Amino acid sequence: MSNCLNPHGSHPVSGEGILLCPHPLCGFLVEGAIVGRWRVVRFLRRNTTASLYLAVPHEGDGMSRTRSPVVVRILHHFVPGAQSLLKPLLSLRHPHIHPLLHAEWLESHALIALVSTFEEGGSLARYLQTTSSLSAATIVTIIRQIAEALQFAHDHTFVHGRLKPENCLLVAPGLLQVSDFYYSVLVGTARAMSGPFDSLQNGMSPAEDQVALAMVARLMLCKFLVVLAERAGQAVAPHWLDPKSIAPLLPFANPLDQTLLRAMSRQVNEQFPDVRQFAQTFAAACEQVIPYITRNMERKHSSSQPLPPRSRSLPGEVSRFLNSGEFSPRQQEFSPRQQEFSPRSRSLPGEFSPRLREVSPLPREFSPREWPNGRPSSRSGEFPAISAQKQNLVPGNAVILCRMPGHIAPISAVSWAPDGLHLASADHDGNVWLWLVQHRVGTPLGTFAGHEKRVHSLSWSPDGSLLASSSIDASICLWQRTDGENAQLSKLRTMHGHHSDIYVVAWSPDGQLLASGGKDRTVRLWGRDGKPLHHWKVPGKSGVRALCWSPSLRLIATASDRMISLWQAEQGTSLHQWEAHTDEVHTLRWSPDGRFLASSGGRKDARVCLWNPQNGQLLAAFTGFAREVVELFWSPDSSWLGTISADHFLRFWQVQPLPGKQVGQPFALESMPLAASATRGGVVAVGMEKLSILVLQSV
């Protein structure tokens, strides 16, 4: 017996597996109804097009340990043929687009169900209502992130059509995502792009999104000006309080009003070519105008000097005004503080108060002087290189570079390509993702289906041209990466040989051999072309849980049960083995100089041990972990070791000259880490329990 979730009067519903209440004139979901991999638990609200429900992963779906709630939307009204558009919507993946986790056509009820994550942080509308102040730098950041989401959608033939602060969600401090793209193709308030548009008279177009984005920018600027005027004791202009007004903000000609009025033009040919160019011009205009307004407000408050007269129709005066030096921005007046907008800001002091545990100062996502020109921080666009002298120092902390949402199933593996720009990730659905990570932004390049079930391991060849993935479906996929910023993966072949789960794959240092280990207690060697070479059995019952190559010699270290074994790779000859932990060995990592072998144990032996691989002698044990270690990574010079553990911490350890000494304070992660990988420059990618990838820089 279940209860109907009708908010006007719940009543019992008998039977199992019932989705919709059969009572006449009801039509609400039943408590416990299963939609995809989620179980409906509560009614949220209803509007003219959809009913919204709260749901959680149900038991037995493989996700029950990830209890993050989701929102289920049941669409009652949609355009004919909308069910055929669900797959394209699911593929719309970008760091600033709120992803759909699941879309389903409920044929027996003629309804559409859409599932997305539940964001407790709320919307931009809520943030603007509750924040006590709003900086120009925050406004520019918000507009840039929205513009990136819209531009990505436009490039993939989707128009939003309903952009407003209510569907701009704050999913983490400094991270905004645009939601409700499904309206454009399912509900019919807008439509997908079918060709070029010359006007806005015959339906929505990308130009309409530009108008809406400019209105959002104007709304935030009005709040900024109101707060500025009140602090200076000045009168508030009436049109600053009108959210629908399109009147110029300031009583004199200026680049900021010119930028907004151009974007809000109802003639498409008068607008900016795209929303990205609007965002860049808007950032530059804010950098010019905001310092001038601030100085004049303060000056008028102290000396009662009036602002320049309105002069929109006086080109000569406008020219003299713009070239007079008054708009020469001063960095100290506009430079973003080490703060970002927060999903849960109330009336807290300053710009915001983040409630996540990584409260150390975050790096700025952009500089107003640098970003409009699109100049990267290094020649090739990757994260700034760390000097050899810097690499010899043990990091004591980390800073967040970016977050990359998009996965709709738990993340099971991540792996950096050798170039430090491309990142591969994989999940429980068997999909492999490819990302481009540069300028502190992670962009998804594509999702590639190659496995039927969860992917266990990913490994790049040393030259970065090949990627190997292994799965619990007993297969290995060999992928080739194309060159360029818009790189893609193409599957070369699928390799079979193991009889069960393949836990790990790893390329040899010269890139000529691929080793794999699995539940069948077998290590297999493959050629670069994917052809099998030979294999051998390892001792133990649990199979090969971890495997790594020595950096110089062709030796392989394997972990099975509590044992570590050393093998001569080409013949599969056993060299020696030793008992390493009192629980299963989860991770093995050889130091770059070949002198050390690091291992981590399971939950019952949450240590990291440092071994002499020549004789299996224990050199040091790193303790202090509350849970097992998920990943280990070495510095290029083997002087320090980084650990990411299931107790939500990133730690750094000195190896030479005093092994086992922890340096700095543990860096707190916001949720459970499931997988991780690090570049030679100390940039760490962590697959989080909340279906996003966190990118950190060791400092």
C-alpha positions as CSV (number, residue, x, y, z in Angstrom):
1,M,0.0,0.0,0.0
2,S,1.4,3.4,-1.0
3,N,0.1,7.0,-0.7
4,C,-0.7,9.4,-3.5
5,L,1.5,12.5,-3.4
6,N,-1.5,14.8,-4.2
7,P,-0.8,18.0,-2.1
8,H,-4.5,18.7,-1.9
9,G,-5.4,15.4,-0.3
10,S,-3.4,12.2,-0.2
11,H,-5.1,8.9,-0.4
12,P,-3.9,5.3,-0.4
13,V,-3.1,3.4,-3.6
14,S,-2.9,-0.4,-3.6
15,G,-0.7,-2.4,-5.8
16,E,3.0,-2.6,-6.6
17,G,5.0,-0.8,-9.4
18,I,2.3,1.9,-9.8
19,L,3.7,5.2,-11.1
20,L,0.6,7.4,-11.4
21,C,-2.3,7.6,-9.1
22,P,-5.3,5.9,-10.9
23,H,-7.8,8.0,-9.0
24,P,-10.0,10.1,-11.3
25,L,-8.9,13.7,-11.7
26,C,-5.8,13.1,-9.7
27,G,-2.8,12.4,-11.9
28,F,-0.1,12.8,-9.2
29,L,2.8,10.3,-8.7
30,V,2.6,7.7,-6.1
31,E,5.0,7.7,-3.2
32,G,7.9,5.3,-3.9
33,A,7.2,5.3,-7.7
34,I,10.4,4.4,-9.6
35,V,11.6,6.7,-12.4
36,G,14.8,5.5,-14.0
37,R,17.1,4.7,-11.1
38,W,15.3,6.9,-8.6
39,R,12.5,6.5,-6.1
40,V,10.0,9.4,-5.6
41,V,9.7,10.5,-2.0
42,R,8.0,13.9,-2.0
43,F,6.0,16.4,-4.0
44,L,7.6,19.8,-4.5
45,R,5.4,22.0,-6.7
46,R,3.4,22.2,-9.9
47,N,3.1,24.7,-12.7
48,T,1.2,24.9,-16.0
49,T,3.6,22.5,-17.8
50,A,5.1,20.2,-15.2
51,S,4.9,18.7,-11.7
52,L,8.1,18.5,-9.7
53,Y,9.0,15.8,-7.2
54,L,12.0,15.0,-5.0
55,A,13.5,11.6,-5.4
56,V,16.5,9.5,-4.2
57,P,18.4,6.6,-5.6
58,H,16.6,3.4,-4.9
59,E,18.2,0.3,-3.4
60,G,19.8,-2.2,-5.7
61,D,20.7,0.3,-8.5
62,G,24.4,0.4,-7.7
63,M,24.0,4.1,-6.6
64,S,22.4,3.6,-3.2
65,R,25.5,4.7,-1.4
66,T,25.3,8.1,-3.3
67,R,22.3,9.5,-1.6
68,S,22.2,12.8,-3.4
69,P,18.6,13.8,-4.1
70,V,17.3,14.6,-7.5
71,V,14.3,16.5,-9.0
72,V,11.9,14.6,-11.2
73,R,9.9,16.7,-13.6
74,I,6.8,15.2,-15.1
75,L,5.8,17.2,-18.2
76,H,2.1,17.3,-18.9
77,H,2.2,19.5,-22.0
78,F,4.8,19.3,-24.8
79,V,5.0,19.7,-28.5
80,P,4.2,16.7,-30.8
81,G,7.2,14.4,-31.3
82,A,9.0,15.7,-28.2
83,Q,10.0,12.2,-27.2
84,S,12.3,11.9,-30.1
85,L,14.2,15.0,-28.8
86,L,15.1,13.5,-25.4
87,K,18.4,12.0,-26.5
88,P,19.8,15.2,-28.0
89,L,18.9,17.0,-24.7
90,L,20.7,14.4,-22.6
91,S,23.9,14.9,-24.7
92,L,24.0,18.7,-24.0
93,R,26.9,18.7,-21.6
94,H,28.9,21.7,-20.5
95,P,30.3,22.9,-17.1
96,H,27.8,25.8,-17.0
97,I,24.8,23.8,-18.2
98,H,22.8,22.0,-15.5
99,P,22.7,18.4,-16.9
100,L,19.8,16.2,-17.3
101,L,20.6,12.8,-15.6
102,H,17.7,10.9,-17.2
103,A,14.9,11.5,-19.7
104,E,12.2,9.0,-20.3
105,W,9.0,8.8,-22.4
106,L,6.3,7.2,-20.2
107,E,4.4,5.7,-23.1
108,S,1.6,4.1,-21.0
109,H,0.7,7.5,-19.5
110,A,1.8,9.7,-22.4
111,L,4.1,11.8,-20.2
112,I,7.7,12.8,-20.2
113,A,9.9,12.4,-17.1
114,L,13.1,14.4,-16.7
115,V,15.6,13.9,-13.9
116,S,18.2,16.5,-12.8
117,T,20.2,17.0,-9.6
118,F,18.6,18.9,-6.7
119,E,20.6,22.1,-6.0
120,E,20.3,23.2,-2.4
121,G,22.2,26.4,-3.2
122,G,19.2,27.8,-5.0
123,S,19.1,30.2,-8.0
124,L,20.6,33.5,-9.0
125,A,17.3,35.1,-8.2
126,R,17.5,33.9,-4.6
127,Y,21.1,35.1,-4.4
128,L,20.2,38.6,-5.7
129,Q,17.4,38.8,-3.1
130,T,19.5,37.8,-0.1
131,T,23.0,39.1,-0.8
132,S,23.8,42.4,0.9
133,S,26.3,43.6,-1.7
134,L,27.3,42.7,-5.2
135,S,30.6,43.5,-6.8
136,A,31.2,44.4,-10.4
137,A,33.7,41.5,-10.6
138,T,31.0,39.1,-9.5
139,I,28.5,40.4,-12.1
140,V,31.1,40.0,-14.9
141,T,31.8,36.4,-13.7
142,I,28.2,35.5,-13.7
143,I,27.5,36.9,-17.1
144,R,30.6,35.2,-18.5
145,Q,29.5,31.8,-17.2
146,I,25.9,32.2,-18.5
147,A,27.3,33.3,-21.9
148,E,29.5,30.2,-22.1
149,A,26.5,28.0,-21.5
150,L,24.3,29.7,-24.0
151,Q,27.1,29.8,-26.7
152,F,27.7,26.1,-26.2
153,A,24.0,25.4,-26.7
154,H,23.8,27.7,-29.7
155,D,26.7,25.9,-31.3
156,H,24.8,22.6,-30.8
157,T,21.6,24.0,-32.3
158,F,19.7,24.6,-29.1
159,V,18.1,27.9,-28.0
160,H,17.1,28.5,-24.3
161,G,14.3,30.9,-24.9
162,R,13.4,31.4,-21.2
163,L,16.6,32.7,-19.6
164,K,16.0,34.4,-16.3
165,P,17.7,34.5,-12.9
166,E,15.3,31.8,-11.6
167,N,16.8,29.1,-13.9
168,C,20.5,30.1,-13.3
169,L,21.5,27.7,-10.5
170,L,24.4,28.2,-8.0
171,V,25.7,24.7,-7.7
172,A,28.9,25.6,-5.8
173,P,30.8,28.7,-4.7
174,G,31.7,30.6,-7.9
175,L,30.0,28.0,-10.2
176,L,26.8,28.8,-12.0
177,Q,24.8,26.5,-14.3
178,V,21.9,27.3,-16.6
179,S,19.0,25.0,-16.4
180,D,15.7,24.4,-18.2
181,F,17.0,24.0,-21.8
182,Y,14.3,21.4,-22.3
183,Y,11.6,24.2,-22.6
184,S,13.0,25.2,-26.0
185,V,12.2,21.8,-27.7
186,L,9.8,20.0,-25.4
187,V,7.3,22.6,-24.1
188,G,7.4,24.8,-27.1
189,T,8.0,28.3,-25.7
190,A,11.0,28.3,-27.9
191,R,12.4,25.9,-30.5
192,A,15.6,24.3,-31.7
193,M,17.5,26.2,-34.4
194,S,16.6,25.1,-37.8
195,G,18.5,27.7,-39.8
196,P,19.6,31.4,-39.8
197,F,17.2,34.0,-38.3
198,D,16.8,37.6,-39.5
199,S,14.3,38.8,-37.0
200,L,12.6,37.9,-33.7
201,Q,9.1,38.0,-35.1
202,N,8.6,34.4,-36.1
203,G,9.8,32.4,-33.0
204,M,12.8,32.3,-30.7
205,S,16.4,32.5,-31.9
206,P,19.8,32.9,-30.4
207,A,19.3,36.7,-30.5
208,E,16.5,36.3,-28.0
209,D,18.9,34.6,-25.6
210,Q,21.2,37.6,-26.0
211,V,18.4,40.0,-25.1
212,A,17.6,37.9,-22.0
213,L,21.3,37.8,-21.0
214,A,21.5,41.6,-21.3
215,M,18.4,42.0,-19.1
216,V,20.0,39.8,-16.5
217,A,23.2,41.9,-16.6
218,R,21.1,45.1,-16.3
219,L,19.2,43.7,-13.4
220,M,22.5,43.0,-11.5
221,L,23.9,46.3,-12.4
222,C,20.8,48.0,-11.0
223,K,21.2,46.3,-7.7
224,F,24.9,47.3,-7.7
225,L,24.0,51.0,-8.4
226,V,21.3,51.0,-5.8
227,V,23.6,49.8,-3.1
228,L,26.3,52.2,-4.2
229,A,23.9,55.2,-4.1
230,E,22.6,54.3,-0.7
231,R,26.0,54.0,0.7
232,A,26.9,57.4,-0.7
233,G,23.7,58.9,0.5
234,Q,22.6,59.7,-3.0
235,A,19.1,59.4,-4.6
236,V,18.2,56.2,-6.3
237,A,17.1,56.5,-9.9
238,P,13.5,55.1,-10.3
239,H,14.4,53.0,-13.3
240,W,17.0,51.2,-11.2
241,L,14.2,49.7,-9.2
242,D,12.2,48.5,-12.3
243,P,13.4,45.1,-13.4
244,K,11.6,45.4,-16.8
245,S,13.0,48.8,-17.7
246,I,15.4,49.2,-20.6
247,A,16.2,52.8,-20.0
248,P,19.9,53.8,-19.9
249,L,21.4,53.3,-16.5
250,L,23.4,56.5,-16.3
251,P,22.6,60.1,-17.3
252,F,25.5,60.4,-19.7
253,A,26.9,58.5,-22.6
254,N,29.0,55.6,-21.6
255,P,30.2,52.2,-23.1
256,L,28.3,50.2,-20.5
257,D,24.8,51.5,-21.6
258,Q,25.9,51.3,-25.2
259,T,26.8,47.6,-24.8
260,L,23.5,46.8,-23.0
261,L,21.3,48.7,-25.5
262,R,23.0,47.0,-28.4
263,A,22.4,43.5,-27.0
264,M,18.8,44.3,-26.1
265,S,18.0,45.6,-29.6
266,R,15.0,43.9,-31.3
267,Q,16.8,44.0,-34.6
268,V,19.0,41.0,-34.9
269,N,21.5,42.8,-37.3
270,E,22.1,45.4,-34.6
271,Q,23.1,42.9,-31.9
272,F,26.4,41.4,-31.2
273,P,27.3,38.4,-33.5
274,D,26.9,36.0,-30.5
275,V,26.5,36.0,-26.7
276,R,30.2,35.3,-26.2
277,Q,31.2,38.6,-27.9
278,F,28.5,40.4,-25.8
279,A,30.1,39.0,-22.6
280,Q,33.6,40.0,-23.6
281,T,32.5,43.6,-24.5
282,F,30.4,43.8,-21.3
283,A,33.4,42.8,-19.2
284,A,35.6,45.5,-20.9
285,A,32.8,48.1,-20.4
286,C,32.4,47.3,-16.7
287,E,36.2,47.7,-16.3
288,Q,36.0,51.2,-17.8
289,V,32.8,52.5,-16.3
290,I,32.5,51.1,-12.8
291,P,35.6,52.7,-11.3
292,Y,34.4,56.1,-12.7
293,I,30.9,55.7,-11.2
294,T,32.4,54.7,-7.8
295,R,34.8,57.7,-7.7
296,N,32.0,60.1,-8.7
297,M,29.6,58.7,-6.1
298,E,32.2,59.1,-3.4
299,R,33.2,62.6,-4.7
300,K,29.6,63.8,-4.8
301,H,29.0,62.5,-1.3
302,S,32.0,64.5,0.0
303,S,31.8,67.6,-2.1
304,S,28.3,67.6,-3.6
305,Q,29.8,67.8,-7.2
306,P,27.2,66.8,-9.8
307,L,27.7,64.0,-12.3
308,P,28.3,65.0,-15.9
309,P,25.1,66.1,-17.7
310,R,23.1,63.8,-19.9
311,S,24.7,64.0,-23.4
312,R,23.6,61.0,-25.4
313,S,23.1,63.2,-28.5
314,L,26.3,65.1,-28.4
315,P,29.0,63.0,-30.2
316,G,31.7,65.7,-29.8
317,E,31.2,65.9,-26.0
318,V,30.9,62.1,-25.8
319,S,34.2,61.7,-27.6
320,R,35.9,64.2,-25.3
321,F,34.4,62.5,-22.3
322,L,35.5,59.0,-23.3
323,N,39.0,60.2,-24.2
324,S,39.5,62.5,-21.2
325,G,41.1,59.8,-19.0
326,E,38.1,59.7,-16.6
327,F,37.5,56.1,-17.8
328,S,41.0,55.0,-17.2
329,P,40.3,52.1,-14.8
330,R,42.3,51.6,-11.7
331,Q,43.0,48.0,-10.9
332,Q,42.6,48.4,-7.2
333,E,39.0,49.7,-7.6
334,F,37.8,46.8,-9.8
335,S,40.1,43.9,-9.2
336,P,37.9,41.0,-7.9
337,R,38.5,40.2,-4.3
338,Q,39.4,36.7,-3.3
339,Q,35.7,36.0,-3.1
340,E,33.1,34.5,-5.3
341,F,29.3,34.4,-5.2
342,S,28.0,31.7,-3.0
343,P,24.9,29.6,-3.4
344,R,23.9,30.1,0.2
345,S,24.7,33.7,0.8
346,R,22.5,35.6,3.2
347,S,23.1,38.9,4.8
348,L,26.7,37.9,5.6
349,P,29.6,40.4,5.8
350,G,31.3,41.1,2.5
351,E,30.5,39.5,-0.8
352,F,29.8,36.0,0.5
353,S,30.7,33.4,3.0
354,P,31.3,29.9,1.5
355,R,30.1,27.0,3.6
356,L,32.1,24.3,1.9
357,R,35.2,23.1,3.7
358,E,37.7,24.4,1.1
359,V,37.6,28.0,2.5
360,S,41.2,28.8,1.6
361,P,41.3,31.7,-0.9
362,L,40.3,30.5,-4.4
363,P,42.1,31.6,-7.5
364,R,40.3,34.2,-9.6
365,E,38.6,32.7,-12.6
366,F,39.6,35.7,-14.8
367,S,41.2,39.1,-14.6
368,P,39.1,42.0,-16.0
369,R,42.2,43.3,-17.8
370,E,43.2,39.9,-19.3
371,W,40.0,37.9,-20.1
372,P,38.4,40.1,-22.8
373,N,41.5,39.6,-25.0
374,G,41.4,35.8,-24.4
375,R,45.1,35.7,-23.6
376,P,46.1,32.5,-21.9
377,S,48.4,32.4,-18.9
378,S,51.0,30.4,-20.9
379,R,51.9,30.0,-24.5
380,S,50.1,26.8,-25.1
381,G,47.1,27.5,-22.9
382,E,47.8,25.0,-20.2
383,F,48.1,25.7,-16.5
384,P,51.2,27.8,-15.7
385,A,54.3,25.6,-15.6
386,I,55.9,25.0,-12.3
387,S,59.7,25.5,-12.3
388,A,62.1,22.8,-11.3
389,Q,63.0,24.6,-8.2
390,K,59.3,24.9,-7.2
391,Q,58.8,21.2,-7.9
392,N,61.4,20.3,-5.4
393,L,59.4,22.0,-2.6
394,V,56.7,19.9,-1.0
395,P,53.2,21.4,-1.5
396,G,51.4,22.2,1.7
397,N,48.0,23.1,0.3
398,A,45.9,23.2,-2.9
399,V,43.6,25.7,-4.7
400,I,40.6,24.9,-6.8
401,L,41.0,25.6,-10.5
402,C,37.6,24.5,-11.7
403,R,34.7,22.0,-11.3
404,M,33.4,19.9,-14.2
405,P,29.9,18.6,-13.9
406,G,28.3,16.4,-16.6
407,H,28.5,12.7,-15.6
408,I,25.1,11.2,-14.9
409,A,26.4,8.0,-13.2
410,P,29.1,7.7,-10.5
411,I,32.6,8.4,-11.7
412,S,34.9,5.3,-11.6
413,A,38.1,6.5,-13.2
414,V,40.0,9.6,-14.3
415,S,43.3,9.9,-16.1
416,W,45.3,12.9,-17.3
417,A,46.9,12.8,-20.8
418,P,50.6,13.6,-20.8
419,D,50.0,17.0,-22.3
420,G,48.3,18.1,-19.0
421,L,45.4,19.6,-21.0
422,H,43.2,16.6,-21.9
423,L,41.5,14.5,-19.2
424,A,39.7,11.2,-19.7
425,S,37.0,10.1,-17.2
426,A,34.7,7.1,-17.1
427,D,31.6,6.1,-15.1
428,H,29.4,3.2,-14.1
429,D,27.4,3.5,-17.3
430,G,30.4,2.3,-19.3
431,N,31.0,5.7,-21.0
432,V,34.3,7.4,-21.5
433,W,34.5,11.2,-21.4
434,L,37.1,13.5,-22.9
435,W,37.7,17.0,-21.5
436,L,39.9,19.9,-22.5
437,V,41.0,21.7,-19.3
438,Q,42.7,25.1,-19.8
439,H,42.4,28.7,-18.6
440,R,40.7,27.2,-15.4
441,V,37.8,26.0,-17.5
442,G,36.9,22.4,-18.2
443,T,35.1,21.8,-21.5
444,P,33.6,18.4,-22.4
445,L,34.8,17.4,-25.9
446,G,32.7,14.2,-26.2
447,T,31.2,11.1,-24.6
448,F,32.2,7.8,-26.1
449,A,30.4,4.5,-25.6
450,G,32.6,1.5,-25.7
451,H,31.7,-0.7,-22.7
452,E,28.5,-2.3,-21.6
453,K,29.2,-1.9,-17.9
454,R,31.2,0.1,-15.5
455,V,34.7,1.2,-16.5
456,H,37.3,0.3,-13.9
457,S,40.5,1.8,-15.2
458,L,41.9,4.3,-17.8
459,S,45.5,4.7,-19.0
460,W,47.1,7.0,-21.6
461,S,50.1,5.9,-23.7
462,P,53.2,8.1,-22.9
463,D,52.8,10.0,-26.2
464,G,49.2,10.7,-25.5
465,S,47.9,9.3,-28.7
466,L,46.2,6.2,-27.3
467,L,43.9,5.6,-24.4
468,A,43.1,2.2,-22.9
469,S,40.0,1.5,-20.9
470,S,39.0,-1.6,-19.0
471,S,35.6,-2.7,-17.7
472,I,33.8,-5.2,-15.6
473,D,32.4,-6.6,-18.9
474,A,35.8,-8.3,-19.3
475,S,36.9,-6.1,-22.3
476,I,39.6,-3.6,-23.0
477,C,38.9,-0.8,-25.5
478,L,41.8,0.9,-27.3
479,W,41.0,4.5,-28.3
480,Q,43.0,6.9,-30.6
481,R,42.9,10.6,-29.8
482,T,42.8,13.1,-32.6
483,D,44.9,16.3,-32.4
484,G,43.8,19.8,-31.8
485,E,41.6,21.6,-29.2
486,N,38.5,19.8,-30.4
487,A,40.1,16.4,-30.0
488,Q,37.9,13.3,-30.2
489,L,38.3,9.6,-29.4
490,S,37.9,6.9,-32.0
491,K,37.8,3.3,-31.0
492,L,40.5,1.2,-32.7
493,R,39.6,-2.2,-31.3
494,T,38.1,-4.1,-28.4
495,M,40.4,-6.7,-26.8
496,H,39.2,-9.9,-25.1
497,G,41.1,-12.4,-23.1
498,H,40.2,-12.0,-19.5
499,H,37.3,-14.1,-18.1
500,S,35.9,-11.5,-15.7
501,D,36.3,-8.0,-14.4
502,I,39.4,-6.2,-15.5
503,Y,40.5,-4.0,-12.6
504,V,43.5,-2.2,-14.1
505,V,45.3,-1.4,-17.3
506,A,48.7,0.4,-17.6
507,W,51.1,1.3,-20.4
508,S,54.8,0.6,-20.3
509,P,57.1,3.6,-20.0
510,D,58.1,3.3,-23.7
511,G,54.5,2.9,-24.8
512,Q,55.0,-0.4,-26.6
513,L,53.3,-2.7,-24.2
514,L,50.0,-2.6,-22.3
515,A,49.5,-4.6,-19.2
516,S,46.1,-5.6,-17.7
517,G,45.1,-7.3,-14.5
518,G,41.7,-8.8,-13.5
519,K,39.5,-10.7,-11.2
520,D,40.6,-13.9,-13.0
521,R,44.1,-13.6,-11.3
522,T,45.8,-13.1,-14.6
523,V,48.2,-10.4,-15.9
524,R,48.0,-10.1,-19.7
525,L,50.4,-8.2,-22.0
526,W,49.3,-6.7,-25.2
527,G,51.1,-5.0,-28.1
528,R,50.6,-1.4,-29.0
529,D,48.3,-2.6,-31.8
530,G,46.1,-4.4,-29.3
531,K,47.3,-7.9,-30.1
532,P,47.8,-10.3,-27.2
533,L,51.4,-11.4,-26.4
534,H,51.4,-13.6,-23.3
535,H,49.9,-13.9,-19.8
536,W,50.6,-15.4,-16.4
537,K,48.8,-16.2,-13.2
538,V,49.4,-14.4,-9.9
539,P,48.9,-15.8,-6.4
540,G,45.9,-14.9,-4.3
541,K,42.1,-15.1,-4.4
542,S,40.9,-11.6,-5.1
543,G,42.6,-11.1,-8.5
544,V,45.0,-8.4,-9.6
545,R,43.7,-5.2,-7.8
546,A,46.6,-2.9,-8.8
547,L,49.5,-2.9,-11.2
548,C,52.3,-0.6,-12.2
549,W,55.4,-0.5,-14.3
550,S,58.9,0.4,-13.2
551,P,60.1,3.6,-14.8
552,S,63.2,2.3,-16.4
553,L,63.4,-1.5,-16.4
554,R,60.6,-3.7,-17.7
555,L,59.4,-4.8,-14.3
556,I,55.8,-5.0,-13.2
557,A,54.5,-4.8,-9.6
558,T,51.1,-6.3,-8.9
559,A,48.9,-6.4,-5.9
560,S,46.6,-9.3,-5.0
561,D,45.0,-9.8,-1.7
562,R,47.5,-8.5,0.9
563,M,50.6,-9.3,-1.3
564,I,52.8,-7.3,-3.6
565,S,54.6,-9.3,-6.3
566,L,57.4,-8.3,-8.7
567,W,57.6,-9.7,-12.2
568,Q,59.9,-9.6,-15.2
569,A,57.4,-8.5,-17.7
570,E,58.5,-10.0,-21.0
571,Q,58.7,-13.5,-19.7
572,G,56.2,-13.2,-16.7
573,T,58.9,-14.5,-14.4
574,S,58.3,-14.0,-10.7
575,L,61.2,-12.1,-9.0
576,H,59.9,-11.9,-5.4
577,Q,56.8,-11.1,-3.3
578,W,56.0,-10.0,0.2
579,E,53.0,-9.4,2.4
580,A,52.5,-5.7,2.5
581,H,49.2,-4.9,4.3
582,T,46.8,-6.5,6.8
583,D,44.0,-5.7,4.3
584,E,43.7,-5.8,0.5
585,V,46.3,-3.7,-1.4
586,H,44.3,-1.1,-3.3
587,T,47.0,1.1,-5.0
588,L,50.5,0.8,-6.3
589,R,52.7,3.6,-7.6
590,W,56.4,3.4,-8.5
591,S,58.4,6.6,-7.9
592,P,59.8,8.3,-11.1
593,D,63.4,7.6,-10.1
594,G,62.6,3.9,-9.5
595,R,63.9,3.9,-6.0
596,F,60.6,3.5,-4.1
597,L,57.3,1.6,-4.5
598,A,54.3,3.1,-2.6
599,S,51.2,1.1,-1.7
600,S,47.9,1.7,0.1
601,G,45.7,-0.7,1.9
602,G,42.0,-1.1,2.4
603,R,39.8,0.3,5.1
604,K,41.1,-2.1,7.8
605,D,44.7,-1.0,7.0
606,A,44.4,2.6,6.0
607,R,48.1,3.2,5.7
608,V,50.5,4.2,2.8
609,C,53.6,2.2,2.9
610,L,56.9,3.0,1.2
611,W,59.0,0.0,0.0
612,N,62.4,-0.8,-1.4
613,P,61.3,-2.7,-4.5
614,Q,64.6,-4.6,-4.7
615,N,64.1,-6.5,-1.5
616,G,60.6,-5.6,-0.2
617,Q,61.9,-3.8,2.8
618,L,59.5,-1.4,4.5
619,L,61.1,2.1,4.5
620,A,58.2,4.2,6.0
621,A,54.5,4.0,6.8
622,F,52.3,7.1,6.5
623,T,49.4,7.1,9.0
624,G,46.6,9.4,10.1
625,F,44.0,8.4,7.5
626,A,40.5,7.8,8.8
627,R,39.5,5.9,5.6
628,E,41.4,4.1,2.8
629,V,43.5,6.0,0.3
630,V,41.9,6.3,-3.2
631,E,44.9,7.5,-5.1
632,L,48.7,8.2,-4.8
633,F,50.8,10.5,-7.0
634,W,54.5,11.3,-7.0
635,S,56.3,14.5,-7.6
636,P,58.5,14.4,-10.8
637,D,61.7,14.3,-8.6
638,S,60.3,11.6,-6.2
639,S,60.8,14.0,-3.2
640,W,57.2,14.0,-2.1
641,L,54.0,12.0,-2.4
642,G,50.4,13.1,-2.6
643,T,47.4,11.1,-1.2
644,I,43.7,11.4,-1.7
645,S,41.7,9.4,0.8
646,A,38.1,8.4,1.4
647,D,38.0,10.6,4.5
648,H,37.7,13.6,2.1
649,F,41.2,14.9,2.4
650,L,44.2,15.6,0.1
651,R,47.5,15.3,1.9
652,F,51.1,15.9,1.0
653,W,54.0,13.8,2.4
654,Q,57.7,14.3,2.4
655,V,59.7,11.3,1.1
656,Q,63.2,12.7,0.9
657,P,65.1,13.3,3.2
658,L,62.6,12.5,6.0
659,P,60.0,10.0,4.7
660,G,56.6,10.0,6.2
661,K,56.4,13.6,7.4
662,Q,53.1,15.3,6.5
663,V,53.6,18.8,5.1
664,G,50.9,21.6,5.6
665,Q,47.3,21.0,6.6
666,P,45.1,18.4,4.9
667,F,43.0,20.0,2.1
668,A,39.3,19.2,2.7
669,L,37.3,18.0,-0.3
670,E,33.6,18.8,-0.5
671,S,32.4,15.2,-0.9
672,M,33.7,11.6,-1.2
673,P,36.5,11.2,-3.8
674,L,36.0,8.1,-6.0
675,A,38.9,8.3,-8.4
676,A,41.8,10.7,-9.0
677,S,44.8,11.5,-11.3
678,A,47.6,14.0,-11.2
679,T,49.9,15.7,-13.8
680,R,53.6,16.1,-13.5
681,G,52.9,19.8,-12.6
682,G,50.8,18.8,-9.6
683,V,47.4,19.5,-11.1
684,V,45.0,16.9,-9.6
685,A,41.7,15.8,-11.0
686,V,39.3,14.2,-8.5
687,G,36.1,12.3,-9.5
688,M,33.7,13.2,-6.8
689,E,30.7,11.4,-5.4
690,K,28.5,14.3,-6.5
691,L,29.0,13.4,-10.2
692,S,31.5,16.2,-10.9
693,I,35.3,16.4,-11.4
694,L,37.2,18.7,-9.2
695,V,40.5,20.1,-10.6
696,L,43.1,21.3,-8.0
697,Q,46.5,22.8,-8.2
698,S,49.1,21.8,-5.6
699,V,50.7,24.8,-4.0
